[in-house]
Amino acid sequence: MAKMNSPMPKPSTSNVASDPQSPPADPIRVGISRCLLGDQVRYDGQHKRSTFAAEVLAEHFQFVPVCPEVEVGMSIPREPVRLVGLGTENIASPRMVAPKSGIDWTEKMNRFCQRRVRELESLELNGFILQQKSPSCGMERVKLFGPKNQPRSVGVGLFAAELMKQYPLLPVEEEGRLNDMSLRENFLVRVFSYSRLRKLFKQRWSRGKMVEFHSQHKYLLMAHQPAALKTLGRLVAEIKQYSAVDFRNEYGNQFMHILNQKTTVKKNVNVMQHLMGYLKKVIGSTEKSHLLSLIEDYQARLVPLIVPLTVLQHYFILYPSSYVEKQVYLWAHPKELMLRNHV
């Protein structure tokens, strides 16, 4: 049974019910590279402020800023460092070196990263936004230098590598990649879903609560990986065969791996067609034709997802369904983020 090495809390003795539709009692904490909030902590004394993070996401998350290079003891400004290891057996374990002075920060940085990542566990983070191409925070495509100073963009920042190693299910994304609307939507869906999953397992949970949680996420999961949804459903059906810890770990692994798959137009169309099935006996042929035409327009990429989805939501307000109204797919993230206006 796979162990879920992510900051997922152990079941507690609380008997408070978990309701994913209610506002979160605790803030949704998300780690972030400190320079993205506008702090002048970069090697040149500047910042890399992200307007989206600092002004939009800050309304919904409680950010936990981290700057590994400053926290490890580097000055501001400072000689830049880079990763070295290309062309050697250490490509997966590069060294962090200041090329002009020759100072090697590798051991000190690695010790810091291990300690800092352990400290972050107590804050119960639900995601992390990293500065791209940084030798400490870059998630991918960081320049890795060889003996002849010929770089290739194949490295991972030392802090980012430790973070993803210790918490493989934690939603992690680079700020630059969030400019891609499909990646942005996927990341934020994972953050909010991870938060709800944490909330469930943090409280006293039962088979009934687990079935309810899974049922509420059915169409969200279907929009990401329909085939894997069936496998996860079998796991829930067989919950009595597992210990609480084993089930929590296995469900968390599968749940987050499904959401890690990006949704597509085809998958969203499939979900909306399924949801229309709950309306077939209550809406007339004219309304049905109009809704189908909007879904077809979305399928042809003439309108964004928000258009047919808003009409669906409207009909479910007029003709309530106790099952559908609990579906997270319809409210996967705050409408103020306008994520479905662009996908």
N, C-alpha and C positions, 0 to 999 in steps of 0.2 A: 504494500500500500504506500503510495507516494506521500511523503511528508510535506506539508505546506509550509515552507520556510519563508513566510511573509508575516508582517506584524499583525496577525489575526489574533484577537484576544481569546483567552480560554473562557469556556462557559462559566458564568458567575452564578451565585445563588439567588439573584434577584428574580422575582416573579412578575415583573412588569412586562406587559405584552409588547410585542414589536409591531408597530403600525407604520409601514413605509410611506403612507400618504400623509402622515402628520409631520409638522415641521421638526427638524432635528433638535433634540434637547441640547446636544453638544455641538460646538462649532466643527465644521468640516475643515480639518487642518491639512494643508498641502505644503510640502517643502518647495523651496525655490532658490535658484542661484541668486545671491544677494544683489549682484549688479543689475539684474533684470527689474528690480524695484527702483532703480535710479540711484543707488548708493555708489559713490565713486571709489570703488575698491579694486578696479582693474590695475594691471601692471603699469599702465600709463596714467593712472590717477583719474580715469574717466569711468563712465558707466555704459551699460547697454540696455537702458530702460525699455521695457516692453509696455507699450500703451495698453494692449489688450490685457496683460496680466495686472498691471498696476492700477488701471482704472475700471476695467470691466470685471475681471475675475475677483478682484479684491472685495467686490460687493457681495460675493457669495462664499468666499473661502477665508479662513484665517491662515495667512501665510507664515511659514517658518523659514526665515532666510538663513542661508548657509553660504559662506565663502571659504572653501577649504584652504586656499593659498594664504589668505590673511589670518585665518584661525590657526594655521600651522606655524605662523611666525614670520611670514614674509612681509616686507614693508610696503608702503604706498607712497610714491611710486616705487617700482622695483625692476630689477632685471627680469625680463620674461624667461619663462622656463619652457621646455619642450620635452616630448617623449622620444626616447632613443631605444632602438631595439630591432629595427628593420634589418633583415639579412642575417640575423643571429637566431639562436635557439630560444631567445627570450622575447619573441614577438608577442606572446600572450602575457608576458610579465615585463613590460617596458620599464626603463628607468626614467625618472624625471630629473632633468639636468638643466642648469643655467649655462648656455653655451659659451658666453664670454668669460665668465669667472671660473667655469668648470665645477661649480658647487653642485653636489649631488643631493637632491632632496628626497630620494626614493624611500629610504627606510623610515625617515621621519614622517613623510606623507602617508605611507601605508599604515603606520601605527596610528596616526591621527584618524584616518578614514575608518579603520576598524572600531576605534573608540567612539567616534562621532556617530556612526551608523547605529551602534548599540544604544547610544543615548536617545536617538530619534525614536526608537521603538516605544519608549514610554509616552511619547506624544501622540501615538496612534495615528500616524499620517495616513491619508487616503490617496496620496499621489505625490508626484515630484516633477517640477518643471526645471529643466537644466539649460544652461547656456551652451549653445552649440560650439563645436570645434575647440573647446577649452581643454588643455592638457589635464585638468582636474575634473571638470564637469561634463565634458563632451560625451554624449551617449553613443555616438558612432562617427565614423569618417574623420576622426582626429588625425592630424598629421603625425606620422611615425617616421623618424629619421634613421637612416642607416649610416654606416661608417664613412661614406663619401658625401654625407649631408644631402642625399637625394631623398626627399620625403614622399611617402605615399599616404593617402587618406584612408587608412585601415585600422587606426587605433581607437581606443576607448579611454576616456579620462580615468584617472586612478580612483577618484571619489565615486564617479558614476559606476565604475566596474564593481566596486565593493557594495554599493547600494543595491544594484541589480542582482548581485550574487546572494546577498543576505535576504532580500525580499523579492524573489522572482515574480510574484504576482502583483506587486505594487504597481499601479499605473504610472509609468514614467514616460515623459516626452520632452523633446527639445523645443525651445521657444520658437526657433525658426520654422520647424515643421508644423507648428500650429497655424501658420499662414495658409496651409492646405486645409480647406474647409472640411473635407472628409476625415482627415486625421484629427482635426480639432474636435469634431463631433464625436469621433470614436474615443478619444482620450477622455472627454468630459463625461460621456456615458459611463465609461469604466470608473471614473472617480466617484460619481454619485452612486453607482451600483455597489462599488467596494464599500462605500460608507454605509449603505443599507445592510450589506452582508455583515459588516463589523457590528452594527447595532443589534442585529439578530443574535449573533453568537456571543455578544457581550452580556446579554441578558439570559435568564433561565429559559431555554428553548426546549420544545417538545416535538414529537413527531407531527402533531397537528400544526404547530407553528411553522415547521419546516415545509410541510405540504402547502400551507397557505402562501408562504414566501415564494416557493417555486411556482405555484399557480399564478401568482401576480406577475411574475417575470416571464411567463410563457412566450408571449408574443415579442417581447424585447429580445429574448434568446433566439427565437425563430428568425428574427430580422438579421441575426449575425451568422448563425450556423445551424440551419434546420436539422441536419442529420444528427449532429451532436446533441441536440435537444432531446432526442429520443433516448440516447444513452444516459443522459443525466436524469431523465424521468424514471428510467429503470432503477437507477441508484436510489432515488427517493422512495420508490415503491419497496425496495429491499432494505430500508433503513434499519429495521430490527436486527439485521444480520451483522451490524457493525457496532463497535463501541462508539461512544459519543465523540471521542477525540478522532478516531479513524474516519468516521463519517464527516465530521467538520472539515478535516483536512482534504479528503477526497472531493467533497462537494465544492469546497472553495477552489481547489485546483481546476476542476472541470468548468465551473461557472465562469471564472475569470479567463480561462483559455478560450471559451466560446466568445466572450465579449471582445477579446483581443482581435478577432476576425472582423474586418470592416464590413459594415452593411453595404448593400448595393441597391440600385434601382429595382432590379429583379426581385430581390428578397423583400424589399419594402412593399412592392406590388403584391407579392404573395401574402404578406401579413394583412394588408388592407382588404384583400379579397376574402380572407378568412373572417375578418371583423365584419364585413358586409353580410356574412351569413347570419349574424344575430339580428339583422334588420329586415330580412327578406319577408317577414310576415307583418311588418308594421309600416313600411314605406310603400308608396305607390310606384307604378311603373315609370312615371315621369321623373320622380325623385331618384329612383334607381338608375335610370338612364343618364341623368345629369351627373351623378356620382361616378358612374363608370366612365363617363367621358373625361372627367377630371383625372381619374386614375390613369387613363390612357394618355392624357396630355403629359402627366408626370412621367409615364413610361417612355414617352417620346422626347423627354427633356424639354418640354415647352413651358412647364411651370415647376417651381420647387415643391418639395415634399409637403411643406406647410399648407399648400392650397387644398389638395384632397383630404389631408388629415384634419384640417379645420372643419370641413363639411361633415366628415365622419363624427368628429366630436360634437358638432351641433346636433346631429340626429340622435346621438346617445344621450344628449341632454333632454331632447324632446321625448325620446323613448328609452328610458333608463334600463340598463341591464346590470344587475348586481355583480355579475362576473366581469363584464367588460369595464365597468367603471373603476375597478381595482387594477386594471392592467397598467403596469409601469410604462409600457410602450407609448401610451398616450401622454405621459408626463415625465419622460425620462430625464429632463433637466429643466431649469427655470426658463419660462418663455422669454424673459428679458435677454437671454443670451442669443436668441434668434438663430440657433444653430440649424434648424430645419428650413430656414428661409433661403439657405444657400446650397442645400444638397437635394 
